[in-house]
């Protein structure tokens, strides 16, 4: 069977790869203020021209904040757009931030007074690896790179960009930062191998993907949530650590929740619900930092 793409699709993929390279280069050579402003402008342009995503964000905000005024939700959408631009800038320059020792990135003390990295290292000493429960809150790429510099081995479960050249570019950047990409479509085996080797493995559970999921409450509404992380954690006794980064112009603040013992839950569904509650608590405290443009609650399919 011939899987060769039509010529127009090949050209389109090359075009977007060159665009990606061009944006990376441009932001990299600009002064910080100019680069940040460019990324904010790109985010505004994207939201202004992408009618479907803009409408999706408004529906999501109304679903989660039905008692708030339309003006309040519109202001949150505006601030979320600006944060998306900040996230883009941090993502494109994370290699430079890493080379400088992540200036401006700090830790907020958790319930026991320790920062996320100290808690993570303590959990890793048990020898079973750790599942880092996080989501698209603040600059998740910056979070992964910052955590990777503090542990011996780090990995992240990631989707695959349909443009192979762009996907290789993104995954190579992650590897250069000490993060091992684990393709989501390859199932549990790569995750199990990484955990067996004592890695901290990031799993982003706040989006509606094509993996095995169940309707679990998220921000007050049932949402398709992957069960794989909870299933792996219970079978292997792997602890879970909720963690996220809240972006600021100077860098970001790394916050974490109480580590979750997988064996304390009755089943994988209850464990997934605990993970969702930990993540949604971080989102509610920083709603402008979350990506509202995703069909999180499967509203567009009528489910």
N, C-alpha and C positions, 0 to 999 in steps of 0.2 A: 504494500500500500504506500502511495506517494504522499508524504506529509510536507512536501515543500510548500512554503507559503507563497501566495500570490505576490508578484513583484511590488504592488503598491503597499502591501503590508510590510514587506522587507524594508522599503524606503521609509515608511512611517516609524518603524522601530529604530532605524539608524538616526532618523531625525531627532526622536526623543532622547536617544542616547547622547547625541551631540548637545542637545539642549541641557541635559543633566550635567555633562562635563562643563559646559559653558557657565552655568549658574555656580557650580562648585568653584571654578576658577575665579569668576568675578567676585563672589563673596569673599573668597580667600585673600584677594589682593586689596580689597577696599579697607579703609579705616573702619574700626569697630562701629562707630556711630552710623556711618554711611551704609555699611553692610546690614546692620540691624534695621535701618529704615527701609532699605530695599526689600528685605524679607517681609516686613510688615505690609509694605505696599503690594507685594505679590499675594499675600494672604487676602488683603482687601479686594484685590482684583479677582482672585479666584472665587470668593464668596459672592461678589457682585455679578459675575458672569455665569456662575453655576446655579441656575435657578432651582434645579432638583435638590441639590445639597442644601441650599438655603432654606427651602421649604421643609426639608426633612428636619433640619435643626430646629425650626420653629415648632414643628409638631412635637418633637422630643421635649423641648422646653415646656410646652403647654401640658404635656403628659406628666412631667415630673413636678412642675410648679403650677398647678391649676388655679391656686388661690392668689397668685401674684398677678399684677396688672400686665397688660400687653406691653406697656412702656417699660416696665421693669425687665420683662423677658427680652425685649428688643435691646436694651442696654447690655444685658448679659451676653447676648449674641455678639454685639459689637466688641465687648471686652474679650470674648472667647476668640474672635477673629484676630485681634491683636496678639493674644497669647499664642495662637497658631503660628503667627509670623515669628515670634520670639523662639518658638520651638524649632521652626525651620532654620533659623540662624544658628542656634546652638547645635543642631544636627549637622549642618554643613561645616561647622568649625570645631567640632568635637576633637578632632585630631590635634589641632593647635592648642586647645584647652588642656588636653592630656599631656602634651609636651611641656606645658608650663605648670604642671602639677594641679590642675583644676582650680585656678584662683576663683574665689567667690562661692565655691560649693561648700556648704556647711552641713552639720547634722543637728537635728532637733533631738533632744534626749527622749527616750521612750519611758514607759511606766516605771522601769527599774533604774532610770537615770543614765543608762548607757545609750550610745549611738547605734545606728543600724549595723555598722561594720563590726563593732565589737560583739554584738549579738550574733551576727552571721558567723563570725569566726568561732564562737563558742558552740554553735550548732554543728558546724562542719567538723569539729573535733570528735563528734560521735561516730564519724566514719561512714555515714550513710548518704552523704550529700544533703543538699537543701533545695527545696522548690521555693523560688522567690515569686510570690503572688503579686502581680502588678497589673497595670493597665496603661491606657493612652492618656496619662495625666502628666502635665508638664512635659519636659523633654526626656522621654523614656530611653532614647539613645544615649544621652548624657548620663543618665542613671546607670545604665549597663556598663559604660566605659569607666565610670567612677568606681563602681563596685569591683570591676575586674582588676583594677590596679591594687586592690587590697586583699585578694585571695589568690590561691595557687591556680585554680582553674575555674573559669566561668563560661557559661553557655546560655543560649537563648533559643526558644522555640519560635520559629519565624515562618511567615508565609513566603511564597515564591513569586516574585514579580514576573509577569508574563513576557516581559521583554528580557531575554536572556542576558544581553550585554549590560543592561541596567542592573539586573539582579546580581551578576558577577561583581560589578562595581561596588554595590552596597555591601555584599557579603565579604568582599576583600577588605573593605574599610573596617568592618567589624572584627575580622581576624587580626588586622594590624593593631587593633586596640585591645587584643587579648580575649576577644569574645568568640566562642565557637558557635556558628550558626547551625541549628538543628532544624532541618526542613519539616514543617508540620505535616506535609503530605506523605512522609515516610513512616508515620506511625510512632509507636512507643519505643521501639528498640533503640534508636539513637539516644533518647532521653534516659533510658535505663542504663545504657553503657556509660553515659556521662555521670550519672548519679553513683554508679558502682565505682567510678574512678575518683569519687569525692568532690564532684563539681557542685557549684551553685548554679542552678538552672532557672532562668527566668521564664515565666509563663504569663502571658497577657490574656486574661480571661474576660475582658470587658467588651468583646465584640462578637457579633453573630457570624460564625464561620461555618464551613461545611463539615466540620468534624462532629462526632457523636456528642449530642447535647441534650439537656433537659430544661424545661421551663422552671427557672429558679428566680425567686424574688430579687430584683435589682433596682434600687432607687424607687422602691414602692410598687413595682409592676413585674409580673413574670417575664423573664427574658431568656432566650436560648443561651445556655451557658455550658461550656465544655466540661464533661465529667472526667476526662482523661487524667488531669493532674490529681484529682482526689482519688481516683482508682489506683494510680501508681503509688501515691503516698500511703494508702492503707495497705496495699500488698507488700510494700517494702519497708514500712515503718519510717518513711522519710518525713522530717518535720517541714512545715511550711512557714514562711516568714512574709507577711504582707509588707510591702515597701513601695514607696513612690517618691518622686521629686517634685517639689513645687517651685516653679521657675520664678526667678527674679532677674532684673537687668544685670546684676553683678554676678549671677551664676545660678544658684538654686539651693533649696533646703531639702535635705533627704530626711524623710519621715518614715517611721515604721510602726507597725502594730505589735500586739503581743504574739509571740510564736504560737502556732497552732499544732497541737498534738493530734495526728491523724487517727490514733486509736481511741481518742476520747469521743469521737462522733459515732453514732449508731451505724451509719452507712455512708456511702460516697455522696449521696444526695445531701445529707445533713452537713457533711464536710464542705461541699461546694457552697452551700448556703452560708456557712461561716466565713469562707473566703470572700464571698460577695459582700457580706456585711462589713468586713474589714476594709474592702476597697471602696465601697460606697460612702463610708464614713469620711475617708480622705477626700472624695469628690465633693461631698456636701460642704466641707469646710473650704474648698477651693473650686467652686463650680465653673469659674471662668477658665480654669486650666484644663478642663476635660474636652475631648473632641465630640461635640454634639452632632456632628454631620453624618454619623454612621447610623444605619437602620438597626439600632440595638434591639428594639422590641419587635422586629419582624412586622412592622406596621404595613409595609408596602406589599406584603404577600397576602394580607388579610387575615394572618394568623393572630 
